Each structure stands twice: as C-alpha cells, then as structure tokens.
C-alpha cells in the first residue's frame, strides 16, 4: 500500500521561544505515523529540540531572528519596532533558505508564523498564473448566413444545435471533416442584442477578432471554453 514515494512535508516553526517548536512535535509525529516524510526547517534551540526529537529526519537551518522581548507588556510594540531591522534582514535571508528547502522537492509547506504563509501564498498564486491552459468543447453550431457589413466585417449567422456558446469562446470552422481555421468571439448577439451566452435551439450571430474570416454557409462550428489546470 505504501510502495509509492512518500510526500515530503516542510515544517517551519518559528524560533521565538520553544512554544512554536513544541507545538509542532505532535504534528510531525502524526505526519511520520501517516507515512509522510517531514523536513524540518528552523534555527537555534527550536531546531536543536526538533533534531533531538526526530534525529532520523532531514533538517534545514534557517537564519536566526535574534529577537528580544520587552520585560513589560506596555513596551512590546516599541521593542518590536526596535527589532524591525533584524526582522527585515532575517526575512530576506530566510526566503533564500526556504528556496533551498523547496529544491528538496517538498510537496507541502507548513508554517508557524503568518508572514511566511503570506509569502508562500504569493508564490503559489504566481505559479497558478502560469497554469496550463486547455480548451473544452461546449457546443456545436451550423452556419446559416454570412453578412459582410462595411465597418464591422464578417458577421456569422448560426444555429446552435447542441450545448452552449459564450462570449469570449473559441470557435473552430469545420468543413468536409477538416478544421479550416479558428477565432475568438469578439461579439455575440441574438435578435440584435448583445448577450453573454447562447443555448442549444437558438439562432445567433458572432464576430471574431482574428484573421480567419473564410466562413461559409453549412460550415460546422465547434465552440470551446478556456480552462486552467
């Protein structure tokens, strides 16, 4: 059952006292018990504690913050302000260290402080922007009439036989079982009104914003919508 490679989980507790590290001990143990492979990233006494608890696990040493607390609660904010240069310097160095940790091909990152999570989510969002784009067929239509309007260009009048056709859909022109060209719908209309989508059983017209304009009556039109993976 567990012949597949274990998923590697990076656990990065903050070294501001041992509370953060001790809270991670049962979490790390649960990951081990459930056949994951934790990688521990921390510094100072927190890292030493976790290395002692889990000597068999791989560890990554992060830059130390060297933060000191105010002795009185009312001076906490002032003390943190005084520590801010250390924080900024450590955050920049820590990000480089976490990039090294990512090179170890971890599958999931677990953080114990909020700004680390924010940085990770920003990186994750960036990776999502680079997701693979695919096209899914949503409908099929037949060309009924072609209109060449001065100032507008070619307007393709159609009847939607199946599915849905949406504004911003990609459309393919199929003639004699061959795809002759494609385009992106720039304007979608029904009964001279601009609409967002058309459902099967209705007539409609569209204008594309691409070079292909060789539409003919009785051409088959395949409609696609964009999806990301």
N, C-alpha and C positions, 0 to 999 in steps of 0.2 A: 504493500500500500504506500510506503514511503520511499520507493525507489527513485522517484523524481527528485531533482535538485531542490534543496531547501531554499525557501525565500529568505533573503538576508535583510534584517531589520536594523537600521541605525538608531540607537537610543542615545540621546544627548542631554543628560541632566546638567543643570547649572551648578557651578561650584561656589555657591554663596552659603556656606554652612553645609552640614551633612543632610539636612532635611530633604533636599531635592534628590540626592543620591539614594537615601534610604527608601524614599517612596518608589523609586524605580526598581528596587530589588525584587519585590513580588512580581512586578510586570515582566522583568527579564526572565525570572524563573518560569513564569507562565508561558512565555514565548518558547523557551527551551523545551518545556514539557509538551508543547503542542507542535514540536518538530520544526520550529523556525530556527534561524541562525542569527542571533543578535550580534551586532557590532557596537561596542560601547565607545562613545566619544565624550570626553570631559577633560578636566585638568585638576591638579592639586590633590587635596585629601579626598575629594569626591571620586576621582579616578582611581586613587590607591585603594579606597574602600571597595569599589566595584571589581577591581583586579583581584583583590583578596577573596571576594565572594565568588567570583567566576574566573578562576585562573585559566580555564580552558578556552575562554572566549577572546576573540581579537579585539584590540583596543586602538583608539586614535587619540593622541594628546592634542587638545585644543589650547589656544593662547589663554593665559590667565588674565582675569579682570583686576585682581588685586584691590577689590572694593572693601572699604571700611565703613562700618555703620556708626551713626551718631549715638552717643550714650543716652541722650534724651530724645524722646519721640518728637518733640516740637521742632527739633533741628534736623529731622530726617530729610526734608526736601532740600535744605541748604547743603547738607552733606552730599546728597546725590548730585547736586549741581556742581559741587567741587570735584566730584568724581567723574564728571561728564567727559573730560578729555581722555581719561583712561578708557571709558566705555567706548568712545568713538574709535580709538586706536585698536582696541581689542576686537570690536565688531568687524572691522576691515580685515584684520588678520585671521579672525575666526572663519570668515566667509571663505578665505583661501583654503583653510584647513578642512572645511566641510566639502569643498570641491574635491580635495584629495580623497575624502571618505566616499564621495559619490563614485569616484573612479574604482572603488572596490565593488561596484555593481550591486549596491543595496537596492532593494525593491520598495521599501517603505522607510520614511524618516519619522521618528517620534521626538518631539521637543519638549522641554520643561520650562520654556520661557517664551513669551508671546512674540517678541520681535523676530526670533529665529523662525517661528512659524510663518510670520508675515513674509519674510524674505523667501522662504521656501515656496509659499503660495504664489508669490510674484514670479518666481522661476517656473513654477508649474503652469501658470497662466500663459507665460511666454511660449512654453513648449506646446500648449494647446493651440496657440495661434498658428503653429507650424504643423498642425494635424493634416493628415492626408485627406484630400477632397475627392469624393466619389459622387456619381450621378445615379439616381434611382428612377426607374421608369414609373410615371404616374398616370399616363393616359395615352390615347391614340385617337387621331382625328383624320378626316379626309378633306382635301381642298375642294371647295365648291366653286369659288370665283376669285379671280385676281384683278385687283384695281391698281392702276398706275396713276397716282394723284400727284400733280405738279406741286412741289414744295414739301410734300410728305414722303414720296417714294412709293414703294410697293406695299400695298395692303393685301394681306392674305385672308380671304373669307373661308371659313371652315365649318365643319360639323363634327362635334366631339362624340365619337362612337363609344368610348369607354374611358372610365377613370376621371381624372381631374387635370386641368391645365391652369397654371398660375402665372401671374405677372412675375417676371424675372426667371421663368422657366427656360431651360434649354430645349430647343426643338430641332429634330432631325428630319430631313427630307428623304423619303424612301420612294424610289421609282423603279419598277421592274425588279424588286427584291434587292436593290442596291442603294446604299446610302450615298446621296449625291452631295450633301452639304449639311451644315448646321448653323444655328444662330441663337442669339439670346433675345427673348422677347423684351421689347422696349415699351410697348403699349399694348394693352389687352382691352378689347371693347366688345360689348354686347348691346345691340339696339342703340348704337351711337353713344353709349355711356361707358366711361372708363370703369373697369371692375378689377378686383383683385384675383378672382379665380372663376373658372367655368367648370360646370359638372356635366357628366355624360347626358346626351339627349338635347343639347342646345347648340345653336349656331353662334359663332363668334368671329372676330377678326383680330389680327395682330400685325404689328410692325416689328421687324427685327432691327437691331443696331449693328449688324455685322455685314461683311462683304457679300455673303451668299444671298442672291436675290432671284435665283433661277427657279422660282416656284411655278408649278403648272397645275391645272385642274386635274383632279383624281389622284394627285400625289398623296401618299400616306405620310402623316406627321406623327412622330413619336415625341411625347413630352417627357421631360426629365426634371427632377428637383435635386438641389445640391444637398449632400450630407457630408459630415466630417467624421473621421474615425481617428 
